[in-house]
Amino acid sequence: MTTSFAKFGNELYTGKRSYNFVSSKKIWFIIAAVAVAISILLPVVKGGYNLGIDFRGGSEFTVSNVKTTESAPGEKAVHDVVPGAVPRVANVAGSTMRIQTDKLSDDQTIKIKTDLAKAYGVTENQVTSTFIGPTWGQDVTKQALIGLAVFVGLAALLMALYFRTWKMSVSALAGMLVTMFCTAGIYSLSDFEVTPSAIIGFLTVLSYSLYDTVVVFDKIRENTSDITTSSRRTFAEEVNLAVNQTLVRSINTMMVAVLPVAAILFIGAGLLGAGTLRDLSLALFVGILIGTAATIFIAAPLYAWLRQSEPELQKQAKKVATRRAAAASANSEAAAV
């Protein structure tokens, strides 16, 4: 298996085996556009994201060492005090329950705390309550948006300075934005709560997407450093070769990054009930997969498309076509003899 994969990577690097990522760019762009559109529409159709208490504000109760992890006792304890309330009850760890409600008065908080202790068979000391006001939620939202804007701005600037061309910067940002929108869309579909941890996960995913793009673009720059004097391949072909040459590295990096995250998401959160980790792990898991795909199918082909109309590259493409025509003619004459 290892030998076969190494052979596969070597064939990709030498060009013996090649996948036409760049020539199929229109298909990738259409798929990406549809995916982004669906990702934007999903939250609208669902009525918005499932915002956590840090964003919407409200009261939260944490019950430790519960006798049962069913949600019904917690819901009943809240309804008995506030009939019209819509509590969110979740098992956030093995024997810990979290109950979230809208803003409560002091009397309501005390009564619900007592009822929760009875409902889950614990003492009142094992029930803690906190209140997060709307101002705090607004501040968290504002800081999250500022963080995202600053990250995207700095990423665009650094990419332009590093590669010394705005076209690479735009291509990298396009891949990153596809990653961001699609990850957010899938997160919305899962109905997981949007928490500060999830926001951190999104920003981490964008960093990973940018890192993977830089690796591929570095190889593209290396392959095309003498493109105007070369008649070996066209610019688009050199870009495609670079993507193929870094394909195994991208897959290996993705697997190394996604496996521990998958363990947290499916084993930690899914089987062991570590609910506090599932928002972060879902954002990372989905984002890493999409970020890798966005680099290969969006960023690199878009860069080739943005540069294909440059006069120097069109002239170089004609030179390649002329050389190939001459070589084909020579081969035909040799075969005839």
HELIX and SHEET records of a PDB file:
HELIX    1   1 THR A    2  THR A   14  1                                  13    
HELIX    2   2 LYS A   25  LYS A   46  1                                  22    
HELIX    3   3 ILE A   53  ARG A   56  1                                   4    
HELIX    4   4 ALA A   72  VAL A   81  1                                  10    
HELIX    5   5 ASP A  106  ALA A  119  1                                  14    
HELIX    6   6 GLU A  124  GLN A  126  5                                   3    
HELIX    7   7 PRO A  134  PHE A  163  1                                  30    
HELIX    8   8 TRP A  166  SER A  190  1                                  25    
HELIX    9   9 PRO A  196  ASN A  223  1                                  28    
HELIX   10  10 ILE A  227  THR A  229  5                                   3    
HELIX   11  11 PHE A  235  GLN A  245  1                                  11    
HELIX   12  12 LEU A  247  ALA A  262  1                                  16    
HELIX   13  13 ALA A  263  LEU A  271  3                                   9    
HELIX   14  14 GLY A  275  LEU A  277  5                                   3    
HELIX   15  15 ARG A  278  ALA A  294  1                                  17    
HELIX   16  16 THR A  295  ALA A  299  3                                   5    
HELIX   17  17 ALA A  300  ARG A  307  1                                   8    
HELIX   18  18 PRO A  311  ALA A  336  1                                  26    
SHEET    1   A 4 ARG A  88  ALA A  93  0                                        
SHEET    2   A 4 THR A  96  THR A 101 -1                                        
SHEET    3   A 4 GLY A  58  SER A  64 -1                                        
SHEET    4   A 4 VAL A 127  ILE A 132 -1                                        
END                                                                             
